[in-house]
C-alpha cells in the first residue's frame, strides 16, 4: 500500500487506500469510483457465501457508474484430496543473495494449502523461510456469476492484459 501511495503522490493523483476485511469494509456506501480486488485475494475467503458477501461490500462501496476489478487464478477442477503439486519458480537474486523459490499446493477438496518456500542457495547456513496460506479453488465463471447475482452489470472477463484473468463489473443503479 505504501508503494501505491508513493506512485500516486509522484503523479499528483488522489488515492484512498486501506487494508481491511472486504466482507465488512469500514467506509461509507458509494464512496469510491473503483474497488480493486487483486492478485487472487478473493479465493483466500473460506466459502462461496463469504465471497458473495465480499462482492456485495464491493458493490456497496462503489458509486453509481463505478466498478470493481478483480484479478484471480483461473482454477480448473480440483484434483483428488491429498494431491500435492510442486510448482518451482527457479532462483532469484535479492540483496546480493541467491534463493530457490517454489510453491507446494496440498489439496483438500475444493481448498488447498499453499506453502511458499524460499531457500538460500548460496551456501549460507540460513534455514528456508516458509510462508503458508490457503485458497478456495473457485472458478472465474463462478465469481462472474456471483458478481451478476449481487448486482454488478456489464460483468466480463478480460484476458491477455495481466498474468491472471481480470473480471470487471459496473454499478449502474442505486442500491435499494
C-alpha positions, 0 to 999 in steps of 0.5 A: 500500500505504501508503494501505491501511495508513493506512485500516486503522490509522484503523479499528483493523483488522489488515492484512498487506500486501506487494508481491511476485511472486504466482507465488512469494509469500514467506509461509507456506501458509494464512496469510491469510483473503483474497488480493486480486488487483486492478485487472487485475494478473493479465493483466500475467503473460506466459502462461496457465501463469504465471497458473495458477501465480499462482492456485495461490500464491493458493490456497496462501496462503489458509486453509481457508474463505478466498478470493481476489478478483480484479478484471480487464478483461473482454477480448473477442477480440483484434483483428488484430496491429498494431491500435492503439486510442486510448482518451482519458480527457479532462483532469484537474486535479492540483496546480493543473495541467491534463493530457490523459490517454489510453491507446494499446493496440498489439496483438500477438496475444493481448498488447498494449502499453499506453502511458499518456500524460499531457500538460500542457495548460496551456501549460507547456513540460513534455514528456508523461510516458509510462508503458508496460506490457503485458497478456495479453488473457485472458478472465474465463471463462478465469481462472474456469476456471483458478481451478476447475482449481487448486482454488478452489470456489464460483468466480463472477463478480460484476458491477455492484459495481466498474468491472471484473468481480470473480471470487471463489473459496473454499478449502474443503479442505486442500491435499494 
